[in-house]
Amino acid sequence: MRKHLWLKSHLKTSRTCPRCGLVAKTRVGRVFKCEKCGLELDRQKLASINVYLKHAKMRGLPHGNDPDT
């Protein structure tokens, strides 16, 4: 049996850095470049990572950007 997860908001998933948490003020182009830590990712991959991290946090699973995990 499959289970589905529905997030209430995908807001900021393509402009939030999963490494340091910086939220870019605007989206420019297809590649996200973090001004704080230098991470560069395709915005679609970035959004996928951030959706996973939101899901992991909601479920209480370990996730990379939490210093306690």
Summary of the structure (lengths in Angstrom):
residues: 69
radius of gyration: 12.7
end to end distance: 29.2
largest distance: 42.3
contacts: 148
relative contact order: 0.21
helix: 25%
strand: 12%
